[in-house]
């Protein structure tokens, strides 16, 4: 900014000379000039800011004008070739739409956090029999022992289903007795999950004890559906399985634990009933509780699992007939709540997402091939532009803008394809993919689609644009242009793209075949007996 300093110094010198001519000595004239001009440093800073702004505007204006011109020209060019445009758009829409639809599922199942704080620090306990039934529920007496002997867990809770009929009066005109999914839970369940009611109070430690008031907690869905979101529901008495119970709270809308399968619990809750399992004496062989525990702050997950193993070894010492028989292999196992809810679908979804990504790469190769074939008819046009003074950078920009306009429109259509595909996936949901019903086209998916469109546009357009922009104008405009050796590099490039398509297609078909083979193998595993359900932990369809 030397020019600004020189300009200010020039005006200061001129003002000093005027005061000298008026009769002041040079020192006084200089001081008077400085006083007259004010804060020179602030003026210099303001001048610098104005200069930078003007220079930035001057630099941006030609680029924005050229970009706007390229966009308008790209639209005109694409409209002049409707067959090419339609083919490219359909190809891109299918590739981008399929990828976006599967990403929305991956986002809902794997990336979106559970509605419970520190879900990765909540452990689900189970009795594990590796050589027989696998994972099984726990008994109330085991829950009591874990609570009394473990040191790594802040809160512990047991939960079991209790299908009940709701027969109370409600504001709805068609209020009939309703079968609801009730769960008998430890009063500490919501402390484990770290969730508080949106209305009313949470369960207290005394709730569920012998002689205590019979209370219940409602889900937001049941409160709105049956009671029209009546705020006076707190304190009202409802009849559940013929037993009057007082409503003490309503949970937030996202809270319907178990909102995804946990152990053998598969149905979303409508009502929770507090029960003190520690006083239950049903015997250690009566295993019907899903047990959860929240790890204390400062305790690692490895330490928590080691503490649980210590308690399990104590079971073998105290009750050898139950846990240490030679024919029985038993251990006290655990998984995080996230692992329990997501299950074993992570690898399958990642493989599926990768396979669909290969489909998108095939679509990109197809469109790039179309762009190269279309470029043969535009060689003379680009040669004329180059002969008139257009730089290679300018030609590459123009061709890339055409591709980005094409991929942008293809992405918009692809979002429609993704929405329809997602609806189809939801309609065909076999129930084996957890949290699938929460998949939707949200802000994260739209951001992914936007980034995907940008990357696709660059991948599809960069090689054809670079190739076409580097065509020799003299060769392209000459009479013998068709017979020159420049066709050979184009054929090699198009052959490379074709080989890429074939390779990606082989990858997709191989992945699909392996997935189908794995599914058939899993479905055909002999269990050795006729069963209604192979596991006491995982509920089997009736």
Secondary structure, 3 states (H helix, E strand, C coil): CHHHHHHHHHHHHHHHHHHHHCCCCHHHHHHHHHHHHCCHHHHHHHHHHHHHHHHHHHHHHHHHHHHHHHHHHHHHHHHHCHHHHHHHHHHHHHHHHHHHHHHHHHHHHHHCCCCCCCHHHEEEEEEEECCCCEEECECHHHHHHHHHHCCCEEEEEEEEEEEEEECCCCCCCCCCCEEEEEEEECCCHHHHHCCCCCEECCCCCCCCCCCCCCEEEECHHHHHHHHCCCHHHCCCEEEECCEEEEEEEECCCCCCCCCCCECCECCCCCEEEECCHHHCCCCCCCCCEEEEEEECCCCCHHHHHHHHHHHHHHHHHHCHHHHCCCCCCCEEEEEEHHHHHHCCCHHHHHHHHHHHHHHHHHHHHHHHHHHHHHHHHHHHHHHHHHHCCCCHHHHHHHHHHHHHHHHHHHHHHHHHHHHHHHHHHHHCCCCCCCCHHHCCCCHHHHHHHHHHHHHHHHHHHHHHHHHHHCCCHHHHHCCCHHHCCHHHHHHHHHHHHHHHHHHHHHHHHHHHHHHHHHHHHHHCCCCCCCCCCCCCCCCCCC
